[in-house]
Amino acid sequence: MFKQDTNNYWEQLERLEKLIRASELKAGIIFSFHSLILGLFLDRLENFKPIFEDSALLVIFTYCWIFLVLVSIFFCFKCFHPKMELKYDKNVFFFRDAAYRFGNVKEYSKKLMETCETEEEILTQLSQQIHVESKIVNQKFKSVQRAITFFALSFVFVILILVFWIIKI
């Protein structure tokens, strides 16, 4: 029978961790950009007041822009905390299980050593961890993709607002 190498499993987990960090970095950059632009807009809101009073269309564009920014920010937050409903047996590699489901530290250590004694058990538990992290990565990248989509749409409204504002001047 072919002997499997647990290093392949550990390398896969490491790759998934890098993907999780990458998705969170992207969401953080998008969120930071939105925060900067919204902050500048709100800081200079009084300067825009006369322009808004003259044009209902500009107000509508601005509300659309703010709505799209807020939706994009929502997906950024969703990336940082994906909601997952997964049911697995106890697993020594799941952080919550390690902390709460095996009793005290001695009981956990004993179960971890037992798991690592048999190749089938360690591979099963590592496979479950890979499965969970893959689902997390998938959810995070979906959220980032949606945040980017709404970011792009909001940028379209920024361009429309600028064009309309230049035409009005």
C-alpha positions as CSV (number, residue, x, y, z in Angstrom):
1,M,0.0,0.0,0.0
2,F,1.2,3.5,-0.8
3,K,2.4,5.4,2.3
4,Q,1.2,9.0,2.3
5,D,3.4,11.8,3.5
6,T,1.8,14.1,6.0
7,N,4.1,16.9,4.8
8,N,1.8,17.3,1.7
9,Y,-1.1,17.9,4.0
10,W,0.8,20.4,6.1
11,E,2.0,22.2,3.0
12,Q,-1.6,22.4,1.7
13,L,-2.7,23.9,5.1
14,E,0.2,26.5,4.8
15,R,-0.9,27.4,1.3
16,L,-4.5,27.9,2.5
17,E,-3.3,30.1,5.3
18,K,-1.5,32.3,2.8
19,L,-4.7,32.6,0.7
20,I,-6.6,33.6,3.8
21,R,-4.1,36.3,4.6
22,A,-4.1,37.5,1.0
23,S,-7.9,37.8,0.9
24,E,-7.9,39.7,4.2
25,L,-5.2,42.0,2.9
26,K,-7.3,42.8,-0.2
27,A,-10.4,43.4,1.9
28,G,-8.3,45.7,4.2
29,I,-7.0,47.7,1.2
30,I,-10.5,48.2,-0.2
31,F,-11.8,49.2,3.2
32,S,-9.0,51.6,3.8
33,F,-9.5,53.3,0.4
34,H,-13.3,53.6,1.0
35,S,-12.6,55.1,4.5
36,L,-10.2,57.6,3.0
37,I,-12.5,58.7,0.2
38,L,-15.6,58.8,2.5
39,G,-13.6,60.8,5.1
40,L,-12.5,63.3,2.5
41,F,-16.0,63.6,1.2
42,L,-17.6,64.1,4.6
43,D,-14.9,66.5,5.7
44,R,-15.7,68.7,2.7
45,L,-19.4,68.2,2.6
46,E,-20.1,71.9,3.2
47,N,-18.1,72.8,0.1
48,F,-20.4,70.6,-2.0
49,K,-23.7,71.9,-0.5
50,P,-24.3,74.6,-3.2
51,I,-23.7,72.1,-5.9
52,F,-26.1,69.6,-4.4
53,E,-28.8,72.4,-4.0
54,D,-28.6,73.1,-7.7
55,S,-28.8,69.5,-9.0
56,A,-31.1,66.7,-7.9
57,L,-29.3,64.3,-10.3
58,L,-26.0,65.0,-8.5
59,V,-27.7,64.1,-5.2
60,I,-29.1,60.9,-6.7
61,F,-25.6,60.0,-8.0
62,T,-24.1,60.7,-4.6
63,Y,-26.6,58.6,-2.8
64,C,-26.0,55.7,-5.3
65,W,-22.2,56.1,-4.7
66,I,-22.6,56.1,-0.9
67,F,-24.9,53.0,-1.1
68,L,-22.4,51.1,-3.3
69,V,-19.5,52.1,-1.0
70,L,-21.4,50.8,2.0
71,V,-22.2,47.5,0.2
72,S,-18.6,47.1,-0.7
73,I,-17.6,47.8,3.0
74,F,-20.1,45.2,4.1
75,F,-18.4,42.6,1.9
76,C,-15.0,43.6,3.3
77,F,-16.3,43.0,6.8
78,K,-17.8,39.7,5.6
79,C,-14.4,38.6,4.4
80,F,-13.0,39.1,7.9
81,H,-15.7,37.1,9.5
82,P,-17.2,34.5,7.1
83,K,-20.3,32.8,8.5
84,M,-19.7,29.0,8.2
85,E,-22.1,26.3,9.4
86,L,-20.0,23.2,9.4
87,K,-20.5,20.0,11.3
88,Y,-17.5,17.8,12.0
89,D,-16.4,15.2,14.5
90,K,-14.0,16.5,17.2
91,N,-10.7,17.3,15.6
92,V,-7.4,18.0,17.4
93,F,-6.4,20.5,14.7
94,F,-9.5,22.7,15.0
95,F,-8.6,25.6,17.3
96,R,-12.0,25.7,19.0
97,D,-12.0,21.9,19.5
98,A,-8.4,22.1,20.9
99,A,-9.5,24.8,23.3
100,Y,-12.8,23.4,24.5
101,R,-13.8,19.9,23.4
102,F,-11.0,17.7,24.8
103,G,-11.2,18.7,28.5
104,N,-8.0,20.0,30.1
105,V,-4.6,20.3,28.6
106,K,-3.5,16.8,29.7
107,E,-6.6,15.2,28.0
108,Y,-6.0,17.3,24.9
109,S,-2.3,16.3,24.8
110,K,-3.2,12.7,25.2
111,K,-5.7,12.8,22.3
112,L,-3.2,14.7,20.1
113,M,-0.5,12.1,20.7
114,E,-3.0,9.3,20.0
115,T,-4.1,10.9,16.8
116,C,-0.5,11.3,15.7
117,E,0.3,7.7,16.4
118,T,-1.8,6.3,13.6
119,E,-1.3,7.5,10.1
120,E,-4.9,7.0,9.1
121,E,-6.2,9.1,12.0
122,I,-3.8,12.0,11.5
123,L,-4.5,12.0,7.7
124,T,-8.2,12.0,8.4
125,Q,-8.0,14.9,10.8
126,L,-5.7,16.9,8.6
127,S,-8.0,16.3,5.6
128,Q,-10.9,17.7,7.6
129,Q,-8.8,20.7,8.5
130,I,-7.9,21.2,4.8
131,H,-11.6,20.9,3.9
132,V,-12.7,23.5,6.5
133,E,-9.9,26.0,5.5
134,S,-10.8,25.5,1.8
135,K,-14.4,26.5,2.6
136,I,-13.1,29.5,4.5
137,V,-10.9,30.6,1.7
138,N,-13.7,30.2,-0.8
139,Q,-16.0,32.3,1.3
140,K,-13.4,35.0,1.9
141,F,-12.6,35.2,-1.8
142,K,-16.2,35.4,-2.7
143,S,-16.6,38.3,-0.3
144,V,-13.5,40.1,-1.7
145,Q,-14.7,39.6,-5.2
146,R,-18.1,41.2,-4.3
147,A,-16.3,44.0,-2.5
148,I,-14.2,44.7,-5.6
149,T,-17.3,44.6,-7.8
150,F,-19.2,47.1,-5.7
151,F,-16.0,49.2,-5.4
152,A,-15.8,49.4,-9.2
153,L,-19.4,50.3,-9.5
154,S,-19.0,53.0,-6.9
155,F,-16.0,54.3,-8.9
156,V,-18.3,54.6,-11.9
157,F,-20.5,56.9,-9.9
158,V,-17.5,59.0,-8.7
159,I,-16.6,59.5,-12.4
160,L,-20.2,60.4,-13.2
161,I,-20.3,62.9,-10.3
162,L,-17.0,64.5,-11.4
163,V,-18.1,64.7,-15.0
164,F,-21.5,66.2,-14.0
165,W,-19.8,68.6,-11.6
166,I,-17.3,69.8,-14.3
167,I,-20.2,70.3,-16.8
168,K,-22.1,72.3,-14.2
169,I,-19.0,74.6,-13.7
